[in-house]
Amino acid sequence: MSERFERHRQPWKADEIQKLHTLAAKGMGLKAIAKALNRSEESTSDRAKNDSLKIAKLR
């Protein structure tokens, strides 16, 4: 059996949400924001959509 992700389905804390807003406002990409928050890209993307944030698409 594969190992489960240690932080699987953890609720978002207020400081994590604040950091998400700050990093998105700076224009960072999804991968960098997810890594900074120690969360999956999918989780980060879903939270940004819930908060109506735009995350830069880096090319």
PQR file of N, CA, C, O and H, with PARSE charges and radii, in Angstrom:
ATOM      1  N   MET A   1       0.829  -1.198   0.000 -0.4000 1.5000
ATOM      2  CA  MET A   1       0.000   0.000   0.000 -0.0000 2.0000
ATOM      3  C   MET A   1       0.871   1.257   0.000  0.5500 1.7000
ATOM      4  O   MET A   1       1.932   1.282   0.623 -0.5500 1.4000
ATOM      5  N   SER A   2       0.432   2.265  -0.678 -0.4000 1.5000
ATOM      6  CA  SER A   2       1.206   3.502  -0.721 -0.0000 2.0000
ATOM      7  C   SER A   2       0.973   4.311   0.553  0.5500 1.7000
ATOM      8  O   SER A   2      -0.072   4.215   1.197 -0.5500 1.4000
ATOM      9  H   SER A   2      -0.430   2.244  -1.184  0.4000 1.0000
ATOM     10  N   GLU A   3       1.993   5.118   0.895 -0.4000 1.5000
ATOM     11  CA  GLU A   3       1.858   5.969   2.080 -0.0000 2.0000
ATOM     12  C   GLU A   3       0.910   7.115   1.795  0.5500 1.7000
ATOM     13  O   GLU A   3       0.844   7.625   0.676 -0.5500 1.4000
ATOM     14  H   GLU A   3       2.842   5.196   0.372  0.4000 1.0000
ATOM     15  N   ARG A   4       0.176   7.514   2.824 -0.4000 1.5000
ATOM     16  CA  ARG A   4      -0.735   8.643   2.674 -0.0000 2.0000
ATOM     17  C   ARG A   4       0.028   9.925   2.928  0.5500 1.7000
ATOM     18  O   ARG A   4       0.972   9.956   3.716 -0.5500 1.4000
ATOM     19  H   ARG A   4       0.229   7.100   3.733  0.4000 1.0000
ATOM     20  N   PHE A   5      -0.388  10.980   2.255 -0.4000 1.5000
ATOM     21  CA  PHE A   5       0.208  12.286   2.466 -0.0000 2.0000
ATOM     22  C   PHE A   5      -0.049  12.703   3.912  0.5500 1.7000
ATOM     23  O   PHE A   5      -1.182  12.633   4.389 -0.5500 1.4000
ATOM     24  H   PHE A   5      -1.156  10.955   1.614  0.4000 1.0000
ATOM     25  N   GLU A   6       0.996  13.134   4.605 -0.4000 1.5000
ATOM     26  CA  GLU A   6       0.900  13.412   6.032 -0.0000 2.0000
ATOM     27  C   GLU A   6      -0.154  14.466   6.379  0.5500 1.7000
ATOM     28  O   GLU A   6      -0.841  14.337   7.392 -0.5500 1.4000
ATOM     29  H   GLU A   6       1.917  13.191   4.218  0.4000 1.0000
ATOM     30  N   ARG A   7      -0.289  15.501   5.553 -0.4000 1.5000
ATOM     31  CA  ARG A   7      -1.224  16.577   5.849 -0.0000 2.0000
ATOM     32  C   ARG A   7      -2.541  16.418   5.099  0.5500 1.7000
ATOM     33  O   ARG A   7      -3.235  17.405   4.856 -0.5500 1.4000
ATOM     34  H   ARG A   7       0.269  15.605   4.730  0.4000 1.0000
ATOM     35  N   HIS A   8      -2.879  15.231   4.744 -0.4000 1.5000
ATOM     36  CA  HIS A   8      -4.058  14.969   3.927 -0.0000 2.0000
ATOM     37  C   HIS A   8      -5.329  15.553   4.527  0.5500 1.7000
ATOM     38  O   HIS A   8      -5.676  15.256   5.670 -0.5500 1.4000
ATOM     39  H   HIS A   8      -2.314  14.430   4.941  0.4000 1.0000
ATOM     40  N   ARG A   9      -6.021  16.386   3.752 -0.4000 1.5000
ATOM     41  CA  ARG A   9      -7.325  16.962   4.095 -0.0000 2.0000
ATOM     42  C   ARG A   9      -7.339  17.766   5.398  0.5500 1.7000
ATOM     43  O   ARG A   9      -8.306  17.717   6.159 -0.5500 1.4000
ATOM     44  H   ARG A   9      -5.739  16.627   2.823  0.4000 1.0000
ATOM     45  N   GLN A  10      -6.254  18.503   5.642 -0.4000 1.5000
ATOM     46  CA  GLN A  10      -6.189  19.360   6.821 -0.0000 2.0000
ATOM     47  C   GLN A  10      -6.942  20.657   6.545  0.5500 1.7000
ATOM     48  O   GLN A  10      -6.880  21.182   5.433 -0.5500 1.4000
ATOM     49  H   GLN A  10      -5.469  18.542   5.024  0.4000 1.0000
ATOM     50  N   PRO A  11      -7.654  21.180   7.545 -0.5600 1.5000
ATOM     51  CA  PRO A  11      -8.350  22.459   7.334  0.2800 2.0000
ATOM     52  C   PRO A  11      -7.351  23.605   7.179  0.5500 1.7000
ATOM     53  O   PRO A  11      -6.239  23.552   7.704 -0.5500 1.4000
ATOM     54  N   TRP A  12      -7.763  24.631   6.455 -0.4000 1.5000
ATOM     55  CA  TRP A  12      -6.907  25.797   6.240 -0.0000 2.0000
ATOM     56  C   TRP A  12      -6.920  26.677   7.484  0.5500 1.7000
ATOM     57  O   TRP A  12      -7.978  26.937   8.058 -0.5500 1.4000
ATOM     58  H   TRP A  12      -8.666  24.674   6.028  0.4000 1.0000
ATOM     59  N   LYS A  13      -5.747  27.129   7.894 -0.4000 1.5000
ATOM     60  CA  LYS A  13      -5.623  28.038   9.034 -0.0000 2.0000
ATOM     61  C   LYS A  13      -5.611  29.469   8.522  0.5500 1.7000
ATOM     62  O   LYS A  13      -5.298  29.713   7.356 -0.5500 1.4000
ATOM     63  H   LYS A  13      -4.888  26.918   7.428  0.4000 1.0000
ATOM     64  N   ALA A  14      -5.949  30.411   9.386 -0.4000 1.5000
ATOM     65  CA  ALA A  14      -6.031  31.824   8.997 -0.0000 2.0000
ATOM     66  C   ALA A  14      -4.700  32.339   8.465  0.5500 1.7000
ATOM     67  O   ALA A  14      -4.683  33.093   7.492 -0.5500 1.4000
ATOM     68  H   ALA A  14      -6.203  30.213  10.333  0.4000 1.0000
ATOM     69  N   ASP A  15      -3.584  31.950   9.078 -0.4000 1.5000
ATOM     70  CA  ASP A  15      -2.284  32.438   8.610 -0.0000 2.0000
ATOM     71  C   ASP A  15      -1.924  31.864   7.243  0.5500 1.7000
ATOM     72  O   ASP A  15      -1.258  32.529   6.448 -0.5500 1.4000
ATOM     73  H   ASP A  15      -3.597  31.337   9.868  0.4000 1.0000
ATOM     74  N   GLU A  16      -2.357  30.636   6.963 -0.4000 1.5000
ATOM     75  CA  GLU A  16      -2.115  30.041   5.644 -0.0000 2.0000
ATOM     76  C   GLU A  16      -2.930  30.772   4.570  0.5500 1.7000
ATOM     77  O   GLU A  16      -2.441  31.009   3.465 -0.5500 1.4000
ATOM     78  H   GLU A  16      -2.898  30.096   7.609  0.4000 1.0000
ATOM     79  N   ILE A  17      -4.153  31.118   4.899 -0.4000 1.5000
ATOM     80  CA  ILE A  17      -5.005  31.839   3.950 -0.0000 2.0000
ATOM     81  C   ILE A  17      -4.412  33.218   3.660  0.5500 1.7000
ATOM     82  O   ILE A  17      -4.397  33.665   2.514 -0.5500 1.4000
ATOM     83  H   ILE A  17      -4.550  30.925   5.796  0.4000 1.0000
ATOM     84  N   GLN A  18      -3.926  33.886   4.704 -0.4000 1.5000
ATOM     85  CA  GLN A  18      -3.307  35.203   4.540 -0.0000 2.0000
ATOM     86  C   GLN A  18      -2.074  35.106   3.646  0.5500 1.7000
ATOM     87  O   GLN A  18      -1.869  35.951   2.775 -0.5500 1.4000
ATOM     88  H   GLN A  18      -3.938  33.523   5.636  0.4000 1.0000
ATOM     89  N   LYS A  19      -1.253  34.076   3.861 -0.4000 1.5000
ATOM     90  CA  LYS A  19      -0.051  33.880   3.050 -0.0000 2.0000
ATOM     91  C   LYS A  19      -0.430  33.584   1.598  0.5500 1.7000
ATOM     92  O   LYS A  19       0.232  34.061   0.676 -0.5500 1.4000
ATOM     93  H   LYS A  19      -1.420  33.389   4.569  0.4000 1.0000
ATOM     94  N   LEU A  20      -1.487  32.802   1.391 -0.4000 1.5000
ATOM     95  CA  LEU A  20      -1.975  32.514   0.041 -0.0000 2.0000
ATOM     96  C   LEU A  20      -2.351  33.806  -0.674  0.5500 1.7000
ATOM     97  O   LEU A  20      -1.969  34.017  -1.826 -0.5500 1.4000
ATOM     98  H   LEU A  20      -2.025  32.414   2.140  0.4000 1.0000
ATOM     99  N   HIS A  21      -3.097  34.669   0.006 -0.4000 1.5000
ATOM    100  CA  HIS A  21      -3.505  35.950  -0.580 -0.0000 2.0000
ATOM    101  C   HIS A  21      -2.285  36.808  -0.919  0.5500 1.7000
ATOM    102  O   HIS A  21      -2.232  37.421  -1.985 -0.5500 1.4000
ATOM    103  H   HIS A  21      -3.406  34.498   0.942  0.4000 1.0000
ATOM    104  N   THR A  22      -1.304  36.849  -0.009 -0.4000 1.5000
ATOM    105  CA  THR A  22      -0.098  37.654  -0.214 -0.0000 2.0000
ATOM    106  C   THR A  22       0.711  37.160  -1.411  0.5500 1.7000
ATOM    107  O   THR A  22       1.124  37.950  -2.260 -0.5500 1.4000
ATOM    108  H   THR A  22      -1.348  36.351   0.857  0.4000 1.0000
ATOM    109  N   LEU A  23       0.931  35.850  -1.471 -0.4000 1.5000
ATOM    110  CA  LEU A  23       1.736  35.282  -2.563 -0.0000 2.0000
ATOM    111  C   LEU A  23       1.030  35.414  -3.911  0.5500 1.7000
ATOM    112  O   LEU A  23       1.676  35.660  -4.929 -0.5500 1.4000
ATOM    113  H   LEU A  23       0.595  35.209  -0.782  0.4000 1.0000
ATOM    114  N   ALA A  24      -0.284  35.252  -3.920 -0.4000 1.5000
ATOM    115  CA  ALA A  24      -1.043  35.406  -5.167 -0.0000 2.0000
ATOM    116  C   ALA A  24      -0.983  36.856  -5.640  0.5500 1.7000
ATOM    117  O   ALA A  24      -0.887  37.109  -6.841 -0.5500 1.4000
ATOM    118  H   ALA A  24      -0.809  35.052  -3.093  0.4000 1.0000
ATOM    119  N   ALA A  25      -1.037  37.805  -4.713 -0.4000 1.5000
ATOM    120  CA  ALA A  25      -0.968  39.220  -5.067 -0.0000 2.0000
ATOM    121  C   ALA A  25       0.407  39.582  -5.638  0.5500 1.7000
ATOM    122  O   ALA A  25       0.520  40.491  -6.461 -0.5500 1.4000
ATOM    123  H   ALA A  25      -1.115  37.598  -3.737  0.4000 1.0000
ATOM    124  N   LYS A  26       1.451  38.867  -5.200 -0.4000 1.5000
ATOM    125  CA  LYS A  26       2.805  39.113  -5.706 -0.0000 2.0000
ATOM    126  C   LYS A  26       3.003  38.540  -7.105  0.5500 1.7000
ATOM    127  O   LYS A  26       4.001  38.835  -7.762 -0.5500 1.4000
ATOM    128  H   LYS A  26       1.359  38.129  -4.531  0.4000 1.0000
ATOM    129  N   GLY A  27       2.062  37.727  -7.558 -0.4000 1.5000
ATOM    130  CA  GLY A  27       2.140  37.166  -8.900 -0.0000 2.0000
ATOM    131  C   GLY A  27       2.909  35.863  -8.991  0.5500 1.7000
ATOM    132  O   GLY A  27       3.386  35.505 -10.068 -0.5500 1.4000
ATOM    133  H   GLY A  27       1.251  37.488  -7.024  0.4000 1.0000
ATOM    134  N   MET A  28       3.040  35.150  -7.889 -0.4000 1.5000
ATOM    135  CA  MET A  28       3.735  33.862  -7.915 -0.0000 2.0000
ATOM    136  C   MET A  28       2.868  32.806  -8.587  0.5500 1.7000
ATOM    137  O   MET A  28       1.643  32.926  -8.622 -0.5500 1.4000
ATOM    138  H   MET A  28       2.653  35.441  -7.014  0.4000 1.0000
ATOM    139  N   GLY A  29       3.505  31.782  -9.115 -0.4000 1.5000
ATOM    140  CA  GLY A  29       2.802  30.694  -9.779 -0.0000 2.0000
ATOM    141  C   GLY A  29       2.240  29.693  -8.786  0.5500 1.7000
ATOM    142  O   GLY A  29       2.610  29.690  -7.612 -0.5500 1.4000
ATOM    143  H   GLY A  29       4.500  31.685  -9.087  0.4000 1.0000
ATOM    144  N   LEU A  30       1.352  28.854  -9.265 -0.4000 1.5000
ATOM    145  CA  LEU A  30       0.673  27.872  -8.422 -0.0000 2.0000
ATOM    146  C   LEU A  30       1.655  26.916  -7.752  0.5500 1.7000
ATOM    147  O   LEU A  30       1.535  26.645  -6.557 -0.5500 1.4000
ATOM    148  H   LEU A  30       1.052  28.857 -10.219  0.4000 1.0000
ATOM    149  N   LYS A  31       2.616  26.409  -8.503 -0.4000 1.5000
ATOM    150  CA  LYS A  31       3.566  25.443  -7.957 -0.0000 2.0000
ATOM    151  C   LYS A  31       4.376  26.051  -6.816  0.5500 1.7000
ATOM    152  O   LYS A  31       4.584  25.401  -5.791 -0.5500 1.4000
ATOM    153  H   LYS A  31       2.714  26.629  -9.473  0.4000 1.0000
ATOM    154  N   ALA A  32       4.832  27.282  -6.982 -0.4000 1.5000
ATOM    155  CA  ALA A  32       5.627  27.958  -5.952 -0.0000 2.0000
ATOM    156  C   ALA A  32       4.797  28.248  -4.709  0.5500 1.7000
ATOM    157  O   ALA A  32       5.282  28.092  -3.588 -0.5500 1.4000
ATOM    158  H   ALA A  32       4.664  27.809  -7.815  0.4000 1.0000
ATOM    159  N   ILE A  33       3.553  28.667  -4.900 -0.4000 1.5000
ATOM    160  CA  ILE A  33       2.677  28.961  -3.766 -0.0000 2.0000
ATOM    161  C   ILE A  33       2.385  27.674  -2.985  0.5500 1.7000
ATOM    162  O   ILE A  33       2.449  27.662  -1.755 -0.5500 1.4000
ATOM    163  H   ILE A  33       3.159  28.794  -5.810  0.4000 1.0000
ATOM    164  N   ALA A  34       2.067  26.603  -3.700 -0.4000 1.5000
ATOM    165  CA  ALA A  34       1.771  25.326  -3.050 -0.0000 2.0000
ATOM    166  C   ALA A  34       2.963  24.835  -2.236  0.5500 1.7000
ATOM    167  O   ALA A  34       2.799  24.334  -1.123 -0.5500 1.4000
ATOM    168  H   ALA A  34       2.015  26.613  -4.699  0.4000 1.0000
ATOM    169  N   LYS A  35       4.156  24.980  -2.792 -0.4000 1.5000
ATOM    170  CA  LYS A  35       5.363  24.547  -2.092 -0.0000 2.0000
ATOM    171  C   LYS A  35       5.601  25.398  -0.852  0.5500 1.7000
ATOM    172  O   LYS A  35       5.973  24.868   0.195 -0.5500 1.4000
ATOM    173  H   LYS A  35       4.289  25.387  -3.695  0.4000 1.0000
ATOM    174  N   ALA A  36       5.393  26.713  -0.952 -0.4000 1.5000
ATOM    175  CA  ALA A  36       5.587  27.620   0.182 -0.0000 2.0000
ATOM    176  C   ALA A  36       4.604  27.311   1.315  0.5500 1.7000
ATOM    177  O   ALA A  36       4.936  27.463   2.491 -0.5500 1.4000
ATOM    178  H   ALA A  36       5.091  27.144  -1.802  0.4000 1.0000
ATOM    179  N   LEU A  37       3.397  26.877   0.954 -0.4000 1.5000
ATOM    180  CA  LEU A  37       2.370  26.578   1.957 -0.0000 2.0000
ATOM    181  C   LEU A  37       2.417  25.127   2.431  0.5500 1.7000
ATOM    182  O   LEU A  37       1.700  24.748   3.357 -0.5500 1.4000
ATOM    183  H   LEU A  37       3.128  26.753  -0.001  0.4000 1.0000
ATOM    184  N   ASN A  38       3.267  24.317   1.791 -0.4000 1.5000
ATOM    185  CA  ASN A  38       3.360  22.888   2.086 -0.0000 2.0000
ATOM    186  C   ASN A  38       2.009  22.202   1.873  0.5500 1.7000
ATOM    187  O   ASN A  38       1.567  21.390   2.686 -0.5500 1.4000
ATOM    188  H   ASN A  38       3.850  24.625   1.038  0.4000 1.0000
ATOM    189  N   ARG A  39       1.373  22.553   0.759 -0.4000 1.5000
ATOM    190  CA  ARG A  39       0.078  21.977   0.378 -0.0000 2.0000
ATOM    191  C   ARG A  39       0.154  21.523  -1.072  0.5500 1.7000
ATOM    192  O   ARG A  39       1.057  21.920  -1.809 -0.5500 1.4000
ATOM    193  H   ARG A  39       1.732  23.212   0.099  0.4000 1.0000
ATOM    194  N   SER A  40      -0.796  20.692  -1.477 -0.4000 1.5000
ATOM    195  CA  SER A  40      -0.826  20.228  -2.862 -0.0000 2.0000
ATOM    196  C   SER A  40      -1.286  21.370  -3.777  0.5500 1.7000
ATOM    197  O   SER A  40      -1.947  22.311  -3.338 -0.5500 1.4000
ATOM    198  H   SER A  40      -1.529  20.370  -0.878  0.4000 1.0000
ATOM    199  N   GLU A  41      -0.921  21.262  -5.048 -0.4000 1.5000
ATOM    200  CA  GLU A  41      -1.344  22.272  -6.024 -0.0000 2.0000
ATOM    201  C   GLU A  41      -2.860  22.284  -6.145  0.5500 1.7000
ATOM    202  O   GLU A  41      -3.463  23.348  -6.289 -0.5500 1.4000
ATOM    203  H   GLU A  41      -0.383  20.498  -5.404  0.4000 1.0000
ATOM    204  N   GLU A  42      -3.476  21.116  -6.088 -0.4000 1.5000
ATOM    205  CA  GLU A  42      -4.932  21.021  -6.209 -0.0000 2.0000
ATOM    206  C   GLU A  42      -5.628  21.726  -5.046  0.5500 1.7000
ATOM    207  O   GLU A  42      -6.585  22.475  -5.245 -0.5500 1.4000
ATOM    208  H   GLU A  42      -2.987  20.252  -5.972  0.4000 1.0000
ATOM    209  N   SER A  43      -5.142  21.480  -3.843 -0.4000 1.5000
ATOM    210  CA  SER A  43      -5.716  22.106  -2.655 -0.0000 2.0000
ATOM    211  C   SER A  43      -5.561  23.629  -2.713  0.5500 1.7000
ATOM    212  O   SER A  43      -6.493  24.372  -2.405 -0.5500 1.4000
ATOM    213  H   SER A  43      -4.365  20.872  -3.681  0.4000 1.0000
ATOM    214  N   THR A  44      -4.374  24.076  -3.111 -0.4000 1.5000
ATOM    215  CA  THR A  44      -4.100  25.509  -3.211 -0.0000 2.0000
ATOM    216  C   THR A  44      -4.987  26.154  -4.262  0.5500 1.7000
ATOM    217  O   THR A  44      -5.534  27.235  -4.044 -0.5500 1.4000
ATOM    218  H   THR A  44      -3.617  23.473  -3.362  0.4000 1.0000
ATOM    219  N   SER A  45      -5.127  25.491  -5.398 -0.4000 1.5000
ATOM    220  CA  SER A  45      -5.965  26.000  -6.475 -0.0000 2.0000
ATOM    221  C   SER A  45      -7.425  26.099  -6.045  0.5500 1.7000
ATOM    222  O   SER A  45      -8.091  27.100  -6.311 -0.5500 1.4000
ATOM    223  H   SER A  45      -4.683  24.613  -5.575  0.4000 1.0000
ATOM    224  N   ASP A  46      -7.916  25.057  -5.380 -0.4000 1.5000
ATOM    225  CA  ASP A  46      -9.307  25.052  -4.911 -0.0000 2.0000
ATOM    226  C   ASP A  46      -9.564  26.182  -3.916  0.5500 1.7000
ATOM    227  O   ASP A  46     -10.596  26.850  -3.984 -0.5500 1.4000
ATOM    228  H   ASP A  46      -7.375  24.245  -5.164  0.4000 1.0000
ATOM    229  N   ARG A  47      -8.630  26.394  -2.999 -0.4000 1.5000
ATOM    230  CA  ARG A  47      -8.798  27.458  -2.004 -0.0000 2.0000
ATOM    231  C   ARG A  47      -8.779  28.829  -2.675  0.5500 1.7000
ATOM    232  O   ARG A  47      -9.544  29.715  -2.296 -0.5500 1.4000
ATOM    233  H   ARG A  47      -7.792  25.852  -2.944  0.4000 1.0000
ATOM    234  N   ALA A  48      -7.913  29.006  -3.663 -0.4000 1.5000
ATOM    235  CA  ALA A  48      -7.847  30.282  -4.382 -0.0000 2.0000
ATOM    236  C   ALA A  48      -9.167  30.552  -5.106  0.5500 1.7000
ATOM    237  O   ALA A  48      -9.644  31.687  -5.126 -0.5500 1.4000
ATOM    238  H   ALA A  48      -7.291  28.286  -3.971  0.4000 1.0000
ATOM    239  N   LYS A  49      -9.749  29.523  -5.694 -0.4000 1.5000
ATOM    240  CA  LYS A  49     -11.045  29.688  -6.371 -0.0000 2.0000
ATOM    241  C   LYS A  49     -12.130  30.065  -5.377  0.5500 1.7000
ATOM    242  O   LYS A  49     -12.964  30.924  -5.665 -0.5500 1.4000
ATOM    243  H   LYS A  49      -9.362  28.601  -5.678  0.4000 1.0000
ATOM    244  N   ASN A  50     -12.127  29.429  -4.204 -0.4000 1.5000
ATOM    245  CA  ASN A  50     -13.115  29.742  -3.173 -0.0000 2.0000
ATOM    246  C   ASN A  50     -13.018  31.193  -2.716  0.5500 1.7000
ATOM    247  O   ASN A  50     -14.026  31.828  -2.408 -0.5500 1.4000
ATOM    248  H   ASN A  50     -11.449  28.732  -3.970  0.4000 1.0000
ATOM    249  N   ASP A  51     -11.786  31.709  -2.676 -0.4000 1.5000
ATOM    250  CA  ASP A  51     -11.554  33.085  -2.234 -0.0000 2.0000
ATOM    251  C   ASP A  51     -11.553  34.077  -3.394  0.5500 1.7000
ATOM    252  O   ASP A  51     -11.258  35.256  -3.196 -0.5500 1.4000
ATOM    253  H   ASP A  51     -10.967  31.193  -2.926  0.4000 1.0000
ATOM    254  N   SER A  52     -11.878  33.615  -4.600 -0.4000 1.5000
ATOM    255  CA  SER A  52     -11.892  34.452  -5.814 -0.0000 2.0000
ATOM    256  C   SER A  52     -10.548  35.113  -6.087  0.5500 1.7000
ATOM    257  O   SER A  52     -10.484  36.288  -6.446 -0.5500 1.4000
ATOM    258  H   SER A  52     -12.118  32.657  -4.761  0.4000 1.0000
ATOM    259  N   LEU A  53      -9.470  34.342  -5.913 -0.4000 1.5000
ATOM    260  CA  LEU A  53      -8.122  34.852  -6.194 -0.0000 2.0000
ATOM    261  C   LEU A  53      -7.688  34.413  -7.587  0.5500 1.7000
ATOM    262  O   LEU A  53      -8.069  33.347  -8.070 -0.5500 1.4000
ATOM    263  H   LEU A  53      -9.522  33.387  -5.621  0.4000 1.0000
ATOM    264  N   LYS A  54      -6.896  35.246  -8.209 -0.4000 1.5000
ATOM    265  CA  LYS A  54      -6.295  34.894  -9.487 -0.0000 2.0000
ATOM    266  C   LYS A  54      -4.849  34.513  -9.240  0.5500 1.7000
ATOM    267  O   LYS A  54      -4.091  35.284  -8.650 -0.5500 1.4000
ATOM    268  H   LYS A  54      -6.586  36.112  -7.817  0.4000 1.0000
ATOM    269  N   ILE A  55      -4.460  33.320  -9.691 -0.4000 1.5000
ATOM    270  CA  ILE A  55      -3.071  32.885  -9.567 -0.0000 2.0000
ATOM    271  C   ILE A  55      -2.447  32.981 -10.950  0.5500 1.7000
ATOM    272  O   ILE A  55      -3.009  32.519 -11.943 -0.5500 1.4000
ATOM    273  H   ILE A  55      -5.076  32.694 -10.171  0.4000 1.0000
ATOM    274  N   ALA A  56      -1.264  33.597 -10.987 -0.4000 1.5000
ATOM    275  CA  ALA A  56      -0.572  33.833 -12.254 -0.0000 2.0000
ATOM    276  C   ALA A  56      -0.244  32.516 -12.951  0.5500 1.7000
ATOM    277  O   ALA A  56       0.145  31.544 -12.304 -0.5500 1.4000
ATOM    278  H   ALA A  56      -0.807  33.973 -10.180  0.4000 1.0000
ATOM    279  N   LYS A  57      -0.400  32.492 -14.255 -0.4000 1.5000
ATOM    280  CA  LYS A  57      -0.007  31.332 -15.043 -0.0000 2.0000
ATOM    281  C   LYS A  57       1.366  31.650 -15.636  0.5500 1.7000
ATOM    282  O   LYS A  57       1.484  32.404 -16.602 -0.5500 1.4000
ATOM    283  H   LYS A  57      -0.716  33.282 -14.781  0.4000 1.0000
ATOM    284  N   LEU A  58       2.399  31.059 -15.034 -0.4000 1.5000
ATOM    285  CA  LEU A  58       3.768  31.310 -15.490 -0.0000 2.0000
ATOM    286  C   LEU A  58       4.062  30.472 -16.719  0.5500 1.7000
ATOM    287  O   LEU A  58       3.664  29.309 -16.801 -0.5500 1.4000
ATOM    288  H   LEU A  58       2.304  30.446 -14.249  0.4000 1.0000
ATOM    289  N   ARG A  59       4.751  31.061 -17.660 -0.4000 1.5000
ATOM    290  CA  ARG A  59       5.070  30.354 -18.908 -0.0000 2.0000
ATOM    291  C   ARG A  59       6.553  30.211 -19.074  0.5500 1.7000
ATOM    292  O   ARG A  59       7.011  29.643 -20.065 -0.5500 1.4000
ATOM    293  H   ARG A  59       5.074  32.005 -17.594  0.4000 1.0000
TER
END
